[in-house]
Amino acid sequence: DEDDLKDSDLNEGMRSTLAVLGPGHWDKVTLKMELGDIPTIECYPGKVNQVFMNILTNAVQATMARTDGRPRDVLIRTSVVEDHVQVSVKDNGIGMTKEVMERIYDPFFTTKDVGEGTGLGLSIVFGIIEDHHGTISVESEPGVGSEFRILLPIRQQRATEKRA
């Protein structure tokens, strides 16, 4: 049942998301993966895969929007950071200005052409990560690319547990 917390392997979740996206998604983009030795985490796997789907789709679209002829790269990394697992998706796409970065999680905000995006993807991503008591951050530079870092706790705190 997708409504229940489950122990999930985020590396496997990333691989299954890539399989769902299909090889056509990566025709003109070089995908590199540096998947670390990470523990399973307690999460809602379907929701976390939805996060991966949105972040990866945006990364591919950002690299495809470039017209300078440089190779198009997306790098996925996973690692352990204290009691969290970190997932990083870095692209060398068109990047974002500070003004755009301040609004990317706002519902209906999009930089895409009409009909190409609803502006809900990153808003939904933010909500899912918040529901997991995690964080998302982004570093970006116009013309250079963006890196999204997602931190998810290995164990979810129960409502019955005492908060420190």
CNS distance restraints for C-alpha pairs under 8 A (distance, minus, plus):
assign (resid   2 and name CA) (resid  44 and name CA) 6.43 0.50 0.50
assign (resid   2 and name CA) (resid  45 and name CA) 7.32 0.50 0.50
assign (resid   2 and name CA) (resid  46 and name CA) 6.43 0.50 0.50
assign (resid   3 and name CA) (resid  44 and name CA) 6.91 0.50 0.50
assign (resid   4 and name CA) (resid  44 and name CA) 6.49 0.50 0.50
assign (resid   5 and name CA) (resid  42 and name CA) 6.00 0.50 0.50
assign (resid   5 and name CA) (resid  43 and name CA) 5.01 0.50 0.50
assign (resid   5 and name CA) (resid  44 and name CA) 5.11 0.50 0.50
assign (resid   5 and name CA) (resid  45 and name CA) 7.88 0.50 0.50
assign (resid   6 and name CA) (resid  41 and name CA) 7.82 0.50 0.50
assign (resid   6 and name CA) (resid  42 and name CA) 5.32 0.50 0.50
assign (resid   6 and name CA) (resid  43 and name CA) 5.50 0.50 0.50
assign (resid   6 and name CA) (resid  44 and name CA) 6.23 0.50 0.50
assign (resid   6 and name CA) (resid  45 and name CA) 7.07 0.50 0.50
assign (resid   7 and name CA) (resid  40 and name CA) 5.63 0.50 0.50
assign (resid   7 and name CA) (resid  41 and name CA) 5.22 0.50 0.50
assign (resid   7 and name CA) (resid  42 and name CA) 4.50 0.50 0.50
assign (resid   7 and name CA) (resid  43 and name CA) 6.41 0.50 0.50
assign (resid   8 and name CA) (resid  13 and name CA) 7.63 0.50 0.50
assign (resid   8 and name CA) (resid  40 and name CA) 4.97 0.50 0.50
assign (resid   8 and name CA) (resid  41 and name CA) 5.33 0.50 0.50
assign (resid   8 and name CA) (resid  42 and name CA) 6.26 0.50 0.50
assign (resid   8 and name CA) (resid  43 and name CA) 6.63 0.50 0.50
assign (resid   8 and name CA) (resid  45 and name CA) 6.35 0.50 0.50
assign (resid   9 and name CA) (resid  13 and name CA) 6.24 0.50 0.50
assign (resid   9 and name CA) (resid  38 and name CA) 7.87 0.50 0.50
assign (resid   9 and name CA) (resid  39 and name CA) 6.99 0.50 0.50
assign (resid   9 and name CA) (resid  40 and name CA) 4.56 0.50 0.50
assign (resid   9 and name CA) (resid  41 and name CA) 6.59 0.50 0.50
assign (resid  10 and name CA) (resid  14 and name CA) 6.00 0.50 0.50
assign (resid  10 and name CA) (resid  40 and name CA) 6.91 0.50 0.50
assign (resid  10 and name CA) (resid  41 and name CA) 7.47 0.50 0.50
assign (resid  11 and name CA) (resid  15 and name CA) 6.29 0.50 0.50
assign (resid  11 and name CA) (resid  35 and name CA) 6.45 0.50 0.50
assign (resid  11 and name CA) (resid  38 and name CA) 7.92 0.50 0.50
assign (resid  11 and name CA) (resid  78 and name CA) 7.33 0.50 0.50
assign (resid  12 and name CA) (resid  16 and name CA) 6.15 0.50 0.50
assign (resid  13 and name CA) (resid  17 and name CA) 6.13 0.50 0.50
assign (resid  13 and name CA) (resid  45 and name CA) 7.33 0.50 0.50
assign (resid  13 and name CA) (resid  48 and name CA) 7.85 0.50 0.50
assign (resid  13 and name CA) (resid  49 and name CA) 6.04 0.50 0.50
assign (resid  14 and name CA) (resid  18 and name CA) 6.22 0.50 0.50
assign (resid  14 and name CA) (resid  49 and name CA) 6.94 0.50 0.50
assign (resid  14 and name CA) (resid  52 and name CA) 6.67 0.50 0.50
assign (resid  15 and name CA) (resid  19 and name CA) 6.26 0.50 0.50
assign (resid  16 and name CA) (resid  20 and name CA) 6.23 0.50 0.50
assign (resid  17 and name CA) (resid  21 and name CA) 6.23 0.50 0.50
assign (resid  17 and name CA) (resid  49 and name CA) 6.16 0.50 0.50
assign (resid  17 and name CA) (resid  52 and name CA) 6.80 0.50 0.50
assign (resid  17 and name CA) (resid  53 and name CA) 6.18 0.50 0.50
assign (resid  18 and name CA) (resid  22 and name CA) 6.28 0.50 0.50
assign (resid  18 and name CA) (resid  53 and name CA) 7.90 0.50 0.50
assign (resid  19 and name CA) (resid  23 and name CA) 7.44 0.50 0.50
assign (resid  21 and name CA) (resid  25 and name CA) 6.13 0.50 0.50
assign (resid  21 and name CA) (resid  53 and name CA) 7.62 0.50 0.50
assign (resid  22 and name CA) (resid  26 and name CA) 7.66 0.50 0.50
assign (resid  23 and name CA) (resid  27 and name CA) 6.60 0.50 0.50
assign (resid  25 and name CA) (resid  60 and name CA) 7.65 0.50 0.50
assign (resid  26 and name CA) (resid  30 and name CA) 6.85 0.50 0.50
assign (resid  26 and name CA) (resid  31 and name CA) 7.17 0.50 0.50
assign (resid  26 and name CA) (resid  60 and name CA) 7.68 0.50 0.50
assign (resid  28 and name CA) (resid  64 and name CA) 7.80 0.50 0.50
assign (resid  28 and name CA) (resid  72 and name CA) 7.03 0.50 0.50
assign (resid  29 and name CA) (resid  60 and name CA) 7.06 0.50 0.50
assign (resid  29 and name CA) (resid  63 and name CA) 7.51 0.50 0.50
assign (resid  29 and name CA) (resid  64 and name CA) 7.82 0.50 0.50
assign (resid  29 and name CA) (resid  71 and name CA) 7.52 0.50 0.50
assign (resid  29 and name CA) (resid  72 and name CA) 4.93 0.50 0.50
assign (resid  29 and name CA) (resid  73 and name CA) 5.60 0.50 0.50
assign (resid  29 and name CA) (resid  74 and name CA) 7.07 0.50 0.50
assign (resid  30 and name CA) (resid  71 and name CA) 7.69 0.50 0.50
assign (resid  30 and name CA) (resid  72 and name CA) 6.07 0.50 0.50
assign (resid  30 and name CA) (resid  73 and name CA) 4.78 0.50 0.50
assign (resid  30 and name CA) (resid  74 and name CA) 6.28 0.50 0.50
assign (resid  31 and name CA) (resid  73 and name CA) 6.04 0.50 0.50
assign (resid  31 and name CA) (resid  74 and name CA) 5.04 0.50 0.50
assign (resid  31 and name CA) (resid  75 and name CA) 6.04 0.50 0.50
assign (resid  31 and name CA) (resid  76 and name CA) 7.78 0.50 0.50
assign (resid  32 and name CA) (resid  73 and name CA) 7.50 0.50 0.50
assign (resid  32 and name CA) (resid  74 and name CA) 6.23 0.50 0.50
assign (resid  32 and name CA) (resid  75 and name CA) 4.73 0.50 0.50
assign (resid  32 and name CA) (resid  76 and name CA) 6.28 0.50 0.50
assign (resid  33 and name CA) (resid  75 and name CA) 5.78 0.50 0.50
assign (resid  33 and name CA) (resid  76 and name CA) 4.81 0.50 0.50
assign (resid  33 and name CA) (resid  77 and name CA) 6.00 0.50 0.50
assign (resid  34 and name CA) (resid  75 and name CA) 7.58 0.50 0.50
assign (resid  34 and name CA) (resid  76 and name CA) 6.14 0.50 0.50
assign (resid  34 and name CA) (resid  77 and name CA) 4.71 0.50 0.50
assign (resid  34 and name CA) (resid  78 and name CA) 6.67 0.50 0.50
assign (resid  35 and name CA) (resid  76 and name CA) 7.31 0.50 0.50
assign (resid  35 and name CA) (resid  77 and name CA) 5.28 0.50 0.50
assign (resid  35 and name CA) (resid  78 and name CA) 4.85 0.50 0.50
assign (resid  35 and name CA) (resid  79 and name CA) 7.11 0.50 0.50
assign (resid  36 and name CA) (resid  77 and name CA) 7.10 0.50 0.50
assign (resid  36 and name CA) (resid  78 and name CA) 5.13 0.50 0.50
assign (resid  36 and name CA) (resid  79 and name CA) 5.01 0.50 0.50
assign (resid  36 and name CA) (resid  80 and name CA) 7.75 0.50 0.50
assign (resid  37 and name CA) (resid  79 and name CA) 6.90 0.50 0.50
assign (resid  37 and name CA) (resid  80 and name CA) 7.94 0.50 0.50
assign (resid  38 and name CA) (resid  78 and name CA) 7.35 0.50 0.50
assign (resid  38 and name CA) (resid  79 and name CA) 6.08 0.50 0.50
assign (resid  38 and name CA) (resid  80 and name CA) 6.03 0.50 0.50
assign (resid  38 and name CA) (resid  85 and name CA) 6.95 0.50 0.50
assign (resid  39 and name CA) (resid  85 and name CA) 7.89 0.50 0.50
assign (resid  39 and name CA) (resid 154 and name CA) 7.46 0.50 0.50
assign (resid  40 and name CA) (resid 154 and name CA) 7.04 0.50 0.50
assign (resid  41 and name CA) (resid  85 and name CA) 7.70 0.50 0.50
assign (resid  41 and name CA) (resid 152 and name CA) 7.96 0.50 0.50
assign (resid  41 and name CA) (resid 153 and name CA) 7.05 0.50 0.50
assign (resid  41 and name CA) (resid 154 and name CA) 4.34 0.50 0.50
assign (resid  41 and name CA) (resid 155 and name CA) 6.10 0.50 0.50
assign (resid  42 and name CA) (resid 153 and name CA) 7.73 0.50 0.50
assign (resid  42 and name CA) (resid 154 and name CA) 5.95 0.50 0.50
assign (resid  42 and name CA) (resid 155 and name CA) 5.24 0.50 0.50
assign (resid  42 and name CA) (resid 156 and name CA) 6.08 0.50 0.50
assign (resid  43 and name CA) (resid  48 and name CA) 7.39 0.50 0.50
assign (resid  43 and name CA) (resid 132 and name CA) 6.78 0.50 0.50
assign (resid  43 and name CA) (resid 156 and name CA) 7.49 0.50 0.50
assign (resid  44 and name CA) (resid  48 and name CA) 6.30 0.50 0.50
assign (resid  45 and name CA) (resid  49 and name CA) 6.10 0.50 0.50
assign (resid  46 and name CA) (resid  50 and name CA) 6.28 0.50 0.50
assign (resid  47 and name CA) (resid  51 and name CA) 6.50 0.50 0.50
assign (resid  47 and name CA) (resid 128 and name CA) 6.56 0.50 0.50
assign (resid  48 and name CA) (resid  52 and name CA) 6.46 0.50 0.50
assign (resid  48 and name CA) (resid 128 and name CA) 7.26 0.50 0.50
assign (resid  48 and name CA) (resid 129 and name CA) 7.84 0.50 0.50
assign (resid  49 and name CA) (resid  53 and name CA) 6.10 0.50 0.50
assign (resid  50 and name CA) (resid  54 and name CA) 6.28 0.50 0.50
assign (resid  50 and name CA) (resid 125 and name CA) 7.56 0.50 0.50
assign (resid  51 and name CA) (resid  55 and name CA) 6.20 0.50 0.50
assign (resid  51 and name CA) (resid 124 and name CA) 7.91 0.50 0.50
assign (resid  51 and name CA) (resid 125 and name CA) 5.13 0.50 0.50
assign (resid  51 and name CA) (resid 128 and name CA) 7.34 0.50 0.50
assign (resid  51 and name CA) (resid 129 and name CA) 7.99 0.50 0.50
assign (resid  52 and name CA) (resid  56 and name CA) 5.89 0.50 0.50
assign (resid  53 and name CA) (resid  57 and name CA) 5.97 0.50 0.50
assign (resid  54 and name CA) (resid  58 and name CA) 6.15 0.50 0.50
assign (resid  54 and name CA) (resid 121 and name CA) 5.89 0.50 0.50
assign (resid  54 and name CA) (resid 122 and name CA) 7.07 0.50 0.50
assign (resid  54 and name CA) (resid 125 and name CA) 7.29 0.50 0.50
assign (resid  55 and name CA) (resid  59 and name CA) 6.18 0.50 0.50
assign (resid  55 and name CA) (resid  89 and name CA) 7.31 0.50 0.50
assign (resid  55 and name CA) (resid 122 and name CA) 7.72 0.50 0.50
assign (resid  55 and name CA) (resid 148 and name CA) 7.76 0.50 0.50
assign (resid  56 and name CA) (resid  60 and name CA) 6.23 0.50 0.50
assign (resid  56 and name CA) (resid  89 and name CA) 7.23 0.50 0.50
assign (resid  57 and name CA) (resid  61 and name CA) 6.16 0.50 0.50
assign (resid  58 and name CA) (resid  62 and name CA) 5.99 0.50 0.50
assign (resid  59 and name CA) (resid  63 and name CA) 6.31 0.50 0.50
assign (resid  59 and name CA) (resid  74 and name CA) 6.83 0.50 0.50
assign (resid  59 and name CA) (resid  89 and name CA) 7.64 0.50 0.50
assign (resid  59 and name CA) (resid  90 and name CA) 7.41 0.50 0.50
assign (resid  59 and name CA) (resid  91 and name CA) 5.70 0.50 0.50
assign (resid  59 and name CA) (resid  93 and name CA) 7.05 0.50 0.50
assign (resid  59 and name CA) (resid 146 and name CA) 7.92 0.50 0.50
assign (resid  60 and name CA) (resid  64 and name CA) 6.10 0.50 0.50
assign (resid  60 and name CA) (resid  74 and name CA) 7.26 0.50 0.50
assign (resid  60 and name CA) (resid  91 and name CA) 7.69 0.50 0.50
assign (resid  60 and name CA) (resid  93 and name CA) 7.84 0.50 0.50
assign (resid  61 and name CA) (resid  65 and name CA) 6.11 0.50 0.50
assign (resid  61 and name CA) (resid  93 and name CA) 7.89 0.50 0.50
assign (resid  62 and name CA) (resid  66 and name CA) 7.01 0.50 0.50
assign (resid  62 and name CA) (resid  91 and name CA) 7.60 0.50 0.50
assign (resid  62 and name CA) (resid  92 and name CA) 7.84 0.50 0.50
assign (resid  62 and name CA) (resid  93 and name CA) 4.52 0.50 0.50
assign (resid  62 and name CA) (resid  94 and name CA) 5.51 0.50 0.50
assign (resid  62 and name CA) (resid  95 and name CA) 7.14 0.50 0.50
assign (resid  62 and name CA) (resid 145 and name CA) 7.86 0.50 0.50
assign (resid  63 and name CA) (resid  72 and name CA) 5.58 0.50 0.50
assign (resid  63 and name CA) (resid  73 and name CA) 7.16 0.50 0.50
assign (resid  63 and name CA) (resid  91 and name CA) 6.70 0.50 0.50
assign (resid  63 and name CA) (resid  92 and name CA) 6.04 0.50 0.50
assign (resid  63 and name CA) (resid  93 and name CA) 3.65 0.50 0.50
assign (resid  63 and name CA) (resid  94 and name CA) 6.33 0.50 0.50
assign (resid  63 and name CA) (resid 145 and name CA) 7.94 0.50 0.50
assign (resid  64 and name CA) (resid  72 and name CA) 7.28 0.50 0.50
assign (resid  64 and name CA) (resid  93 and name CA) 7.08 0.50 0.50
assign (resid  65 and name CA) (resid  93 and name CA) 6.97 0.50 0.50
assign (resid  65 and name CA) (resid  94 and name CA) 6.51 0.50 0.50
assign (resid  66 and name CA) (resid  93 and name CA) 6.07 0.50 0.50
assign (resid  66 and name CA) (resid  94 and name CA) 5.69 0.50 0.50
assign (resid  72 and name CA) (resid  91 and name CA) 7.77 0.50 0.50
assign (resid  72 and name CA) (resid  92 and name CA) 6.38 0.50 0.50
assign (resid  72 and name CA) (resid  93 and name CA) 7.13 0.50 0.50
assign (resid  73 and name CA) (resid  91 and name CA) 5.72 0.50 0.50
assign (resid  73 and name CA) (resid  92 and name CA) 5.81 0.50 0.50
assign (resid  73 and name CA) (resid  93 and name CA) 7.91 0.50 0.50
assign (resid  74 and name CA) (resid  89 and name CA) 6.94 0.50 0.50
assign (resid  74 and name CA) (resid  90 and name CA) 5.62 0.50 0.50
assign (resid  74 and name CA) (resid  91 and name CA) 4.43 0.50 0.50
assign (resid  74 and name CA) (resid  92 and name CA) 6.87 0.50 0.50
assign (resid  75 and name CA) (resid  88 and name CA) 7.82 0.50 0.50
assign (resid  75 and name CA) (resid  89 and name CA) 5.73 0.50 0.50
assign (resid  75 and name CA) (resid  90 and name CA) 5.09 0.50 0.50
assign (resid  75 and name CA) (resid  91 and name CA) 6.37 0.50 0.50
assign (resid  76 and name CA) (resid  87 and name CA) 7.27 0.50 0.50
assign (resid  76 and name CA) (resid  88 and name CA) 5.65 0.50 0.50
assign (resid  76 and name CA) (resid  89 and name CA) 4.68 0.50 0.50
assign (resid  76 and name CA) (resid  90 and name CA) 6.53 0.50 0.50
assign (resid  77 and name CA) (resid  86 and name CA) 7.93 0.50 0.50
assign (resid  77 and name CA) (resid  87 and name CA) 5.76 0.50 0.50
assign (resid  77 and name CA) (resid  88 and name CA) 5.04 0.50 0.50
assign (resid  77 and name CA) (resid  89 and name CA) 6.62 0.50 0.50
assign (resid  78 and name CA) (resid  85 and name CA) 7.04 0.50 0.50
assign (resid  78 and name CA) (resid  86 and name CA) 5.53 0.50 0.50
assign (resid  78 and name CA) (resid  87 and name CA) 4.59 0.50 0.50
assign (resid  78 and name CA) (resid  88 and name CA) 6.34 0.50 0.50
assign (resid  79 and name CA) (resid  85 and name CA) 5.77 0.50 0.50
assign (resid  79 and name CA) (resid  86 and name CA) 5.26 0.50 0.50
assign (resid  79 and name CA) (resid  87 and name CA) 6.79 0.50 0.50
assign (resid  80 and name CA) (resid  84 and name CA) 5.91 0.50 0.50
assign (resid  80 and name CA) (resid  85 and name CA) 4.58 0.50 0.50
assign (resid  80 and name CA) (resid  86 and name CA) 5.97 0.50 0.50
assign (resid  81 and name CA) (resid  85 and name CA) 5.89 0.50 0.50
assign (resid  81 and name CA) (resid  86 and name CA) 6.40 0.50 0.50
assign (resid  83 and name CA) (resid 153 and name CA) 6.03 0.50 0.50
assign (resid  83 and name CA) (resid 154 and name CA) 5.91 0.50 0.50
assign (resid  83 and name CA) (resid 155 and name CA) 7.98 0.50 0.50
assign (resid  84 and name CA) (resid 151 and name CA) 6.00 0.50 0.50
assign (resid  84 and name CA) (resid 152 and name CA) 5.25 0.50 0.50
assign (resid  84 and name CA) (resid 153 and name CA) 4.17 0.50 0.50
assign (resid  84 and name CA) (resid 154 and name CA) 5.11 0.50 0.50
assign (resid  85 and name CA) (resid 151 and name CA) 5.69 0.50 0.50
assign (resid  85 and name CA) (resid 152 and name CA) 5.40 0.50 0.50
assign (resid  85 and name CA) (resid 153 and name CA) 6.35 0.50 0.50
assign (resid  85 and name CA) (resid 154 and name CA) 6.36 0.50 0.50
assign (resid  86 and name CA) (resid 149 and name CA) 6.67 0.50 0.50
assign (resid  86 and name CA) (resid 150 and name CA) 5.49 0.50 0.50
assign (resid  86 and name CA) (resid 151 and name CA) 4.52 0.50 0.50
assign (resid  86 and name CA) (resid 152 and name CA) 6.52 0.50 0.50
assign (resid  87 and name CA) (resid 149 and name CA) 5.77 0.50 0.50
assign (resid  87 and name CA) (resid 150 and name CA) 5.11 0.50 0.50
assign (resid  87 and name CA) (resid 151 and name CA) 6.58 0.50 0.50
assign (resid  88 and name CA) (resid 147 and name CA) 6.74 0.50 0.50
assign (resid  88 and name CA) (resid 148 and name CA) 5.62 0.50 0.50
assign (resid  88 and name CA) (resid 149 and name CA) 4.46 0.50 0.50
assign (resid  88 and name CA) (resid 150 and name CA) 6.30 0.50 0.50
assign (resid  89 and name CA) (resid 147 and name CA) 5.56 0.50 0.50
assign (resid  89 and name CA) (resid 148 and name CA) 5.32 0.50 0.50
assign (resid  89 and name CA) (resid 149 and name CA) 6.68 0.50 0.50
assign (resid  90 and name CA) (resid 145 and name CA) 7.41 0.50 0.50
assign (resid  90 and name CA) (resid 146 and name CA) 5.71 0.50 0.50
assign (resid  90 and name CA) (resid 147 and name CA) 4.06 0.50 0.50
assign (resid  90 and name CA) (resid 148 and name CA) 6.38 0.50 0.50
assign (resid  91 and name CA) (resid 145 and name CA) 5.36 0.50 0.50
assign (resid  91 and name CA) (resid 146 and name CA) 5.50 0.50 0.50
assign (resid  91 and name CA) (resid 147 and name CA) 6.36 0.50 0.50
assign (resid  92 and name CA) (resid 143 and name CA) 7.94 0.50 0.50
assign (resid  92 and name CA) (resid 144 and name CA) 5.56 0.50 0.50
assign (resid  92 and name CA) (resid 145 and name CA) 4.02 0.50 0.50
assign (resid  92 and name CA) (resid 146 and name CA) 6.61 0.50 0.50
assign (resid  93 and name CA) (resid 143 and name CA) 6.85 0.50 0.50
assign (resid  93 and name CA) (resid 144 and name CA) 6.35 0.50 0.50
assign (resid  93 and name CA) (resid 145 and name CA) 4.45 0.50 0.50
assign (resid  93 and name CA) (resid 146 and name CA) 6.95 0.50 0.50
assign (resid  94 and name CA) (resid 142 and name CA) 5.76 0.50 0.50
assign (resid  94 and name CA) (resid 143 and name CA) 4.69 0.50 0.50
assign (resid  94 and name CA) (resid 144 and name CA) 6.23 0.50 0.50
assign (resid  94 and name CA) (resid 145 and name CA) 5.48 0.50 0.50
assign (resid  95 and name CA) (resid 140 and name CA) 5.43 0.50 0.50
assign (resid  95 and name CA) (resid 141 and name CA) 5.02 0.50 0.50
assign (resid  95 and name CA) (resid 142 and name CA) 4.14 0.50 0.50
assign (resid  95 and name CA) (resid 143 and name CA) 5.47 0.50 0.50
assign (resid  95 and name CA) (resid 144 and name CA) 5.73 0.50 0.50
assign (resid  95 and name CA) (resid 145 and name CA) 4.05 0.50 0.50
assign (resid  95 and name CA) (resid 146 and name CA) 5.31 0.50 0.50
assign (resid  96 and name CA) (resid 100 and name CA) 5.95 0.50 0.50
assign (resid  96 and name CA) (resid 101 and name CA) 6.31 0.50 0.50
assign (resid  96 and name CA) (resid 140 and name CA) 5.59 0.50 0.50
assign (resid  96 and name CA) (resid 141 and name CA) 5.66 0.50 0.50
assign (resid  96 and name CA) (resid 142 and name CA) 4.94 0.50 0.50
assign (resid  96 and name CA) (resid 145 and name CA) 7.46 0.50 0.50
assign (resid  96 and name CA) (resid 146 and name CA) 7.23 0.50 0.50
assign (resid  97 and name CA) (resid 101 and name CA) 6.25 0.50 0.50
assign (resid  97 and name CA) (resid 140 and name CA) 7.29 0.50 0.50
assign (resid  97 and name CA) (resid 141 and name CA) 6.47 0.50 0.50
assign (resid  97 and name CA) (resid 142 and name CA) 5.85 0.50 0.50
assign (resid  98 and name CA) (resid 102 and name CA) 6.26 0.50 0.50
assign (resid  99 and name CA) (resid 103 and name CA) 6.88 0.50 0.50
assign (resid 100 and name CA) (resid 104 and name CA) 6.14 0.50 0.50
assign (resid 101 and name CA) (resid 138 and name CA) 7.69 0.50 0.50
assign (resid 101 and name CA) (resid 140 and name CA) 7.88 0.50 0.50
assign (resid 103 and name CA) (resid 109 and name CA) 6.80 0.50 0.50
assign (resid 104 and name CA) (resid 109 and name CA) 6.38 0.50 0.50
assign (resid 104 and name CA) (resid 110 and name CA) 7.32 0.50 0.50
assign (resid 104 and name CA) (resid 122 and name CA) 6.45 0.50 0.50
assign (resid 104 and name CA) (resid 123 and name CA) 7.40 0.50 0.50
assign (resid 105 and name CA) (resid 109 and name CA) 7.53 0.50 0.50
assign (resid 105 and name CA) (resid 122 and name CA) 5.15 0.50 0.50
assign (resid 105 and name CA) (resid 123 and name CA) 4.42 0.50 0.50
assign (resid 105 and name CA) (resid 126 and name CA) 6.49 0.50 0.50
assign (resid 106 and name CA) (resid 119 and name CA) 7.83 0.50 0.50
assign (resid 106 and name CA) (resid 120 and name CA) 7.82 0.50 0.50
assign (resid 106 and name CA) (resid 122 and name CA) 7.76 0.50 0.50
assign (resid 106 and name CA) (resid 123 and name CA) 5.71 0.50 0.50
assign (resid 107 and name CA) (resid 119 and name CA) 6.03 0.50 0.50
assign (resid 107 and name CA) (resid 120 and name CA) 5.28 0.50 0.50
assign (resid 107 and name CA) (resid 122 and name CA) 7.96 0.50 0.50
assign (resid 107 and name CA) (resid 123 and name CA) 5.33 0.50 0.50
assign (resid 108 and name CA) (resid 118 and name CA) 5.94 0.50 0.50
assign (resid 108 and name CA) (resid 119 and name CA) 3.90 0.50 0.50
assign (resid 108 and name CA) (resid 120 and name CA) 5.33 0.50 0.50
assign (resid 109 and name CA) (resid 118 and name CA) 7.75 0.50 0.50
assign (resid 109 and name CA) (resid 119 and name CA) 4.57 0.50 0.50
assign (resid 109 and name CA) (resid 120 and name CA) 7.24 0.50 0.50
assign (resid 110 and name CA) (resid 117 and name CA) 6.75 0.50 0.50
assign (resid 110 and name CA) (resid 118 and name CA) 6.90 0.50 0.50
assign (resid 110 and name CA) (resid 119 and name CA) 4.48 0.50 0.50
assign (resid 112 and name CA) (resid 116 and name CA) 5.88 0.50 0.50
assign (resid 112 and name CA) (resid 117 and name CA) 5.96 0.50 0.50
assign (resid 113 and name CA) (resid 117 and name CA) 7.21 0.50 0.50
assign (resid 119 and name CA) (resid 123 and name CA) 7.54 0.50 0.50
assign (resid 120 and name CA) (resid 124 and name CA) 5.99 0.50 0.50
assign (resid 121 and name CA) (resid 125 and name CA) 6.20 0.50 0.50
assign (resid 122 and name CA) (resid 126 and name CA) 5.97 0.50 0.50
assign (resid 123 and name CA) (resid 127 and name CA) 6.40 0.50 0.50
assign (resid 124 and name CA) (resid 128 and name CA) 6.23 0.50 0.50
assign (resid 125 and name CA) (resid 129 and name CA) 6.21 0.50 0.50
assign (resid 126 and name CA) (resid 130 and name CA) 6.08 0.50 0.50
assign (resid 126 and name CA) (resid 136 and name CA) 7.10 0.50 0.50
assign (resid 127 and name CA) (resid 131 and name CA) 6.09 0.50 0.50
assign (resid 128 and name CA) (resid 132 and name CA) 6.45 0.50 0.50
assign (resid 129 and name CA) (resid 133 and name CA) 6.43 0.50 0.50
assign (resid 129 and name CA) (resid 134 and name CA) 5.16 0.50 0.50
assign (resid 129 and name CA) (resid 135 and name CA) 6.17 0.50 0.50
assign (resid 129 and name CA) (resid 136 and name CA) 7.15 0.50 0.50
assign (resid 129 and name CA) (resid 150 and name CA) 7.86 0.50 0.50
assign (resid 129 and name CA) (resid 152 and name CA) 7.36 0.50 0.50
assign (resid 130 and name CA) (resid 134 and name CA) 5.53 0.50 0.50
assign (resid 130 and name CA) (resid 135 and name CA) 6.66 0.50 0.50
assign (resid 132 and name CA) (resid 152 and name CA) 6.74 0.50 0.50
assign (resid 132 and name CA) (resid 153 and name CA) 7.48 0.50 0.50
assign (resid 132 and name CA) (resid 156 and name CA) 7.14 0.50 0.50
assign (resid 133 and name CA) (resid 152 and name CA) 6.94 0.50 0.50
assign (resid 133 and name CA) (resid 153 and name CA) 6.98 0.50 0.50
assign (resid 133 and name CA) (resid 156 and name CA) 7.50 0.50 0.50
assign (resid 134 and name CA) (resid 150 and name CA) 7.25 0.50 0.50
assign (resid 134 and name CA) (resid 151 and name CA) 5.35 0.50 0.50
assign (resid 134 and name CA) (resid 152 and name CA) 4.48 0.50 0.50
assign (resid 134 and name CA) (resid 153 and name CA) 6.24 0.50 0.50
assign (resid 135 and name CA) (resid 150 and name CA) 5.78 0.50 0.50
assign (resid 135 and name CA) (resid 151 and name CA) 5.21 0.50 0.50
assign (resid 135 and name CA) (resid 152 and name CA) 6.81 0.50 0.50
assign (resid 136 and name CA) (resid 148 and name CA) 6.92 0.50 0.50
assign (resid 136 and name CA) (resid 149 and name CA) 5.57 0.50 0.50
assign (resid 136 and name CA) (resid 150 and name CA) 4.47 0.50 0.50
assign (resid 136 and name CA) (resid 151 and name CA) 6.41 0.50 0.50
assign (resid 137 and name CA) (resid 148 and name CA) 5.73 0.50 0.50
assign (resid 137 and name CA) (resid 149 and name CA) 5.26 0.50 0.50
assign (resid 137 and name CA) (resid 150 and name CA) 6.64 0.50 0.50
assign (resid 138 and name CA) (resid 146 and name CA) 6.89 0.50 0.50
assign (resid 138 and name CA) (resid 147 and name CA) 5.54 0.50 0.50
assign (resid 138 and name CA) (resid 148 and name CA) 4.48 0.50 0.50
assign (resid 138 and name CA) (resid 149 and name CA) 6.26 0.50 0.50
assign (resid 139 and name CA) (resid 146 and name CA) 5.65 0.50 0.50
assign (resid 139 and name CA) (resid 147 and name CA) 5.32 0.50 0.50
assign (resid 139 and name CA) (resid 148 and name CA) 6.71 0.50 0.50
assign (resid 140 and name CA) (resid 144 and name CA) 7.43 0.50 0.50
assign (resid 140 and name CA) (resid 145 and name CA) 5.69 0.50 0.50
assign (resid 140 and name CA) (resid 146 and name CA) 4.12 0.50 0.50
assign (resid 140 and name CA) (resid 147 and name CA) 6.34 0.50 0.50
assign (resid 141 and name CA) (resid 145 and name CA) 5.73 0.50 0.50
assign (resid 141 and name CA) (resid 146 and name CA) 6.57 0.50 0.50
assign (resid 157 and name CA) (resid 161 and name CA) 6.57 0.50 0.50
